Amino acid sequence: MIRDRPLVLVLPALAGLAFLVVPLLGLLVRAPWAELPARLFSAEVGNALRLSLVCASLATALCLVLGVPLAWLLARGDVPGRGLLRALVTVPLVLPPVVGGVALLLVLGRRGLVGQHLEAWFGVSLPFTTAGVVVAEAFVAMPFLVIAVEGALRAADPRYEEAAATLGASRWLTFRRVTLPSVAPGVVAGAVLCWARALGEFGATITFAGNFPGETTTMPLAVYLALETDPDAAIVLSLVLLLVSVGVLAGLRDRWVGGAG
């Protein structure tokens, strides 16, 4: 019980809890509950929410395709400079998202290192498009997936893979039939965290993809716009993001992390 704990730890802990929870409670208290149904079913909220869900899901799929092999390389691959590679992979976690958006523009923009060739050879231009939103969200969210999967791979017992190899299974077959099923909870947990991070992405998205209603205006961008002209709408949009995020994280904890309440 709390009274059995040292007061020098309990008081800062309670202050930290209040620091994190009270702003969220303030959002609930100030929400325009009487107008909530009408605002939730408005075209503005519906379009932004639909775009956010689609882009976050596509970004998560992209992260799975690229991030799971990358996590395997970091956990099991015998490559030089693996520590440096791991540090580079985790840079988007601490990099200001706006800086990430600028970096994406310099590489994938119409005059970027890669973007100019994409447009010249294939007619593909990513900035200020819905595809640009997906790329920006994947850039900032992929480290969450990679870290989770790498941790699961490091915790997995390698003897099962060795046994499969002695039975004649190829490396690809061993990965598909032994390694991947054994780390599936880690992959799912990483994918859920990745999706939640992509859903709330703002800085890299507005820098790389812009803010065009119906095309690149996701929920966080809609909150930013509404805050200047219609604070009640901003609160409603924020409340939707809060409920989605809490639901995702609660489901992750109960089903995949196995934590007790």
TAUR-V641457 format. One record per pair of residues at least 12 apart in sequence whose ideal C-beta (glycine too) atoms are under 10 Angstrom apart, sorted by the first residue. I is the first residue (numbers start at 1). J is the second residue. If there is no record, write none. Layout:
# TAUR-V641457
I & J
I & J
This chain:
# TAUR-V641457
2 & 14
24 & 238
24 & 239
24 & 242
24 & 246
26 & 235
27 & 235
27 & 238
27 & 239
27 & 241
27 & 242
28 & 235
28 & 239
28 & 242
28 & 243
30 & 231
30 & 232
30 & 235
30 & 238
30 & 239
31 & 232
31 & 235
31 & 236
31 & 238
31 & 239
31 & 242
32 & 231
32 & 232
32 & 233
32 & 235
32 & 236
32 & 239
33 & 236
33 & 239
35 & 232
35 & 233
35 & 235
35 & 236
36 & 232
36 & 235
36 & 236
36 & 239
36 & 240
38 & 236
39 & 226
39 & 230
39 & 232
39 & 233
39 & 235
39 & 236
39 & 237
39 & 239
39 & 240
40 & 236
40 & 237
40 & 239
40 & 240
42 & 233
42 & 236
43 & 213
43 & 214
44 & 213
44 & 214
44 & 217
44 & 222
44 & 225
44 & 226
44 & 230
44 & 233
44 & 236
44 & 237
45 & 219
45 & 222
45 & 226
45 & 233
45 & 236
45 & 237
45 & 240
47 & 213
47 & 214
47 & 215
47 & 217
47 & 218
47 & 219
47 & 222
48 & 213
48 & 214
48 & 217
48 & 218
48 & 219
48 & 220
48 & 221
48 & 222
48 & 223
48 & 225
48 & 226
48 & 237
48 & 240
48 & 241
49 & 199
49 & 218
49 & 219
49 & 222
49 & 237
49 & 240
49 & 241
49 & 244
50 & 214
50 & 218
50 & 219
51 & 130
51 & 133
51 & 213
51 & 214
51 & 215
51 & 216
51 & 217
51 & 218
51 & 219
51 & 221
51 & 222
52 & 133
52 & 137
52 & 198
52 & 199
52 & 200
52 & 201
52 & 205
52 & 217
52 & 218
52 & 219
52 & 220
52 & 221
52 & 222
52 & 237
52 & 240
52 & 241
52 & 244
53 & 195
53 & 199
53 & 218
53 & 219
53 & 244
54 & 130
54 & 133
54 & 134
54 & 218
55 & 130
55 & 131
55 & 132
55 & 133
55 & 134
55 & 135
55 & 136
55 & 137
55 & 138
55 & 198
55 & 199
55 & 201
55 & 205
55 & 209
55 & 216
55 & 218
55 & 219
56 & 133
56 & 134
56 & 137
56 & 138
56 & 141
56 & 194
56 & 195
56 & 196
56 & 197
56 & 198
56 & 199
56 & 200
56 & 201
56 & 218
56 & 219
56 & 244
57 & 134
57 & 137
57 & 195
57 & 198
57 & 199
58 & 130
58 & 131
58 & 133
58 & 134
58 & 135
58 & 137
58 & 138
58 & 198
59 & 133
59 & 134
59 & 135
59 & 136
59 & 137
59 & 138
59 & 139
59 & 140
59 & 141
59 & 142
59 & 194
59 & 195
59 & 197
59 & 198
59 & 199
59 & 201
60 & 134
60 & 137
60 & 138
60 & 141
60 & 142
60 & 144
60 & 145
60 & 190
60 & 191
60 & 192
60 & 193
60 & 194
60 & 195
60 & 196
60 & 197
60 & 198
60 & 199
61 & 134
61 & 138
61 & 191
61 & 194
61 & 195
62 & 134
62 & 135
62 & 137
62 & 138
62 & 139
62 & 141
62 & 142
62 & 194
62 & 198
63 & 137
63 & 138
63 & 139
63 & 141
63 & 142
63 & 143
63 & 144
63 & 145
63 & 146
63 & 190
63 & 191
63 & 194
63 & 195
63 & 197
63 & 198
64 & 138
64 & 142
64 & 145
64 & 149
64 & 187
64 & 190
64 & 191
64 & 194
65 & 138
66 & 138
66 & 142
66 & 145
66 & 146
67 & 89
67 & 138
67 & 141
67 & 142
67 & 143
67 & 144
67 & 145
67 & 146
67 & 147
67 & 148
67 & 149
67 & 150
67 & 187
67 & 190
67 & 191
67 & 194
68 & 145
68 & 146
68 & 149
68 & 150
68 & 153
68 & 175
68 & 180
68 & 183
68 & 186
68 & 187
68 & 190
68 & 191
69 & 146
69 & 149
69 & 175
70 & 85
70 & 86
70 & 89
70 & 142
70 & 143
70 & 145
70 & 146
70 & 149
70 & 150
71 & 86
71 & 89
71 & 142
71 & 145
71 & 146
71 & 147
71 & 148
71 & 149
71 & 150
71 & 151
71 & 152
71 & 153
71 & 154
71 & 183
71 & 186
71 & 187
71 & 190
72 & 146
72 & 149
72 & 150
72 & 153
72 & 175
72 & 179
72 & 180
72 & 183
73 & 85
73 & 86
73 & 89
73 & 146
73 & 150
73 & 153
74 & 86
74 & 89
74 & 146
74 & 147
74 & 149
74 & 150
74 & 153
74 & 154
75 & 146
75 & 149
75 & 150
75 & 151
75 & 152
75 & 153
75 & 154
75 & 155
75 & 156
75 & 179
75 & 183
76 & 150
76 & 153
76 & 154
76 & 156
76 & 158
76 & 161
76 & 175
76 & 179
86 & 143
86 & 146
86 & 147
86 & 150
88 & 143
89 & 142
89 & 143
89 & 146
89 & 147
89 & 150
90 & 143
90 & 144
90 & 146
90 & 147
91 & 103
91 & 143
92 & 138
92 & 139
92 & 140
92 & 141
92 & 142
92 & 143
92 & 144
92 & 197
92 & 204
93 & 140
93 & 141
93 & 142
93 & 143
93 & 144
93 & 147
93 & 197
94 & 143
95 & 139
95 & 140
95 & 143
95 & 203
95 & 204
96 & 203
96 & 204
97 & 136
97 & 139
97 & 140
97 & 201
97 & 202
97 & 203
97 & 204
97 & 205
97 & 206
97 & 207
97 & 208
98 & 202
98 & 203
98 & 204
98 & 205
98 & 206
98 & 207
98 & 208
99 & 203
99 & 204
99 & 207
100 & 136
100 & 139
100 & 140
100 & 201
100 & 203
100 & 204
100 & 205
100 & 207
100 & 208
101 & 127
101 & 132
101 & 136
101 & 139
101 & 140
101 & 201
101 & 202
101 & 203
101 & 204
101 & 205
101 & 206
101 & 207
101 & 208
101 & 209
101 & 210
102 & 203
102 & 204
102 & 207
102 & 208
103 & 139
103 & 204
103 & 207
103 & 208
104 & 126
104 & 127
104 & 132
104 & 135
104 & 136
104 & 139
104 & 140
104 & 204
104 & 205
104 & 207
104 & 208
104 & 209
105 & 126
105 & 127
105 & 128
105 & 132
105 & 136
105 & 204
105 & 207
105 & 208
105 & 209
107 & 126
107 & 208
108 & 124
108 & 125
108 & 126
108 & 127
108 & 131
108 & 132
108 & 135
108 & 136
108 & 139
108 & 208
109 & 125
109 & 126
109 & 127
109 & 128
109 & 132
109 & 208
110 & 125
110 & 126
110 & 127
110 & 128
112 & 126
112 & 127
114 & 126
115 & 127
126 & 208
126 & 209
127 & 207
127 & 208
127 & 209
127 & 210
127 & 216
128 & 208
128 & 209
128 & 210
128 & 211
128 & 212
128 & 215
128 & 216
129 & 208
129 & 209
129 & 210
129 & 212
129 & 215
129 & 216
130 & 209
130 & 212
130 & 214
130 & 215
130 & 216
130 & 218
131 & 209
131 & 216
132 & 204
132 & 205
132 & 207
132 & 208
132 & 209
132 & 210
132 & 215
132 & 216
133 & 198
133 & 201
133 & 204
133 & 205
133 & 206
133 & 208
133 & 209
133 & 210
133 & 212
133 & 215
133 & 216
133 & 217
133 & 218
133 & 221
134 & 198
134 & 205
134 & 209
135 & 204
135 & 205
135 & 208
135 & 209
136 & 198
136 & 201
136 & 202
136 & 203
136 & 204
136 & 205
136 & 206
136 & 207
136 & 208
136 & 209
136 & 216
136 & 218
137 & 194
137 & 195
137 & 197
137 & 198
137 & 199
137 & 200
137 & 201
137 & 204
137 & 205
137 & 208
137 & 209
137 & 218
138 & 194
138 & 198
138 & 201
138 & 204
139 & 198
139 & 201
139 & 204
139 & 205
139 & 208
140 & 194
140 & 197
140 & 198
140 & 200
140 & 201
140 & 202
140 & 203
140 & 204
140 & 205
141 & 190
141 & 191
141 & 193
141 & 194
141 & 195
141 & 196
141 & 197
141 & 198
141 & 199
141 & 200
141 & 201
141 & 204
142 & 190
142 & 194
142 & 197
142 & 198
143 & 190
143 & 193
143 & 194
143 & 197
144 & 189
144 & 190
144 & 191
144 & 192
144 & 193
144 & 194
144 & 195
144 & 196
144 & 197
144 & 198
145 & 186
145 & 187
145 & 189
145 & 190
145 & 191
145 & 192
145 & 193
145 & 194
145 & 195
145 & 197
146 & 190
146 & 194
147 & 186
147 & 190
147 & 193
147 & 194
148 & 183
148 & 185
148 & 186
148 & 187
148 & 188
148 & 189
148 & 190
148 & 191
148 & 192
148 & 193
148 & 194
148 & 256
149 & 180
149 & 183
149 & 184
149 & 186
149 & 187
149 & 188
149 & 189
149 & 190
149 & 191
149 & 194
150 & 183
150 & 186
150 & 190
151 & 183
151 & 186
151 & 189
151 & 190
152 & 179
152 & 182
152 & 183
152 & 184
152 & 185
152 & 186
152 & 187
152 & 188
152 & 189
152 & 190
153 & 179
153 & 180
153 & 182
153 & 183
153 & 186
153 & 187
154 & 183
154 & 186
155 & 182
155 & 183
155 & 186
156 & 178
156 & 179
156 & 182
156 & 183
156 & 186
157 & 182
158 & 178
158 & 179
158 & 182
160 & 174
160 & 178
160 & 179
160 & 181
160 & 182
161 & 174
161 & 175
161 & 178
161 & 179
161 & 182
162 & 174
162 & 178
163 & 178
164 & 177
164 & 178
164 & 179
165 & 178
184 & 256
185 & 255
185 & 256
185 & 257
185 & 258
186 & 256
187 & 256
188 & 252
188 & 255
188 & 256
189 & 252
189 & 253
189 & 255
189 & 256
189 & 257
190 & 252
190 & 256
191 & 252
191 & 256
192 & 248
192 & 249
192 & 251
192 & 252
192 & 253
192 & 255
192 & 256
193 & 248
193 & 249
193 & 252
193 & 256
195 & 244
195 & 248
195 & 252
196 & 241
196 & 244
196 & 245
196 & 246
196 & 247
196 & 248
196 & 249
196 & 252
197 & 245
198 & 218
199 & 218
199 & 219
199 & 220
199 & 241
199 & 244
199 & 245
199 & 248
200 & 218
200 & 219
200 & 220
200 & 223
200 & 241
200 & 242
200 & 244
200 & 245
201 & 218
201 & 219
201 & 220
201 & 221
202 & 218
202 & 219
202 & 220
202 & 221
202 & 223
202 & 224
203 & 220
205 & 217
205 & 218
205 & 220
205 & 221
206 & 218
206 & 220
206 & 221
206 & 224
209 & 221
211 & 224
211 & 225
213 & 225
218 & 241
219 & 237
219 & 238
219 & 240
219 & 241
219 & 244
220 & 237
220 & 238
220 & 241
221 & 237
222 & 234
222 & 236
222 & 237
222 & 238
222 & 240
222 & 241
223 & 235
223 & 236
223 & 237
223 & 238
223 & 239
223 & 240
223 & 241
224 & 237
225 & 237
226 & 238
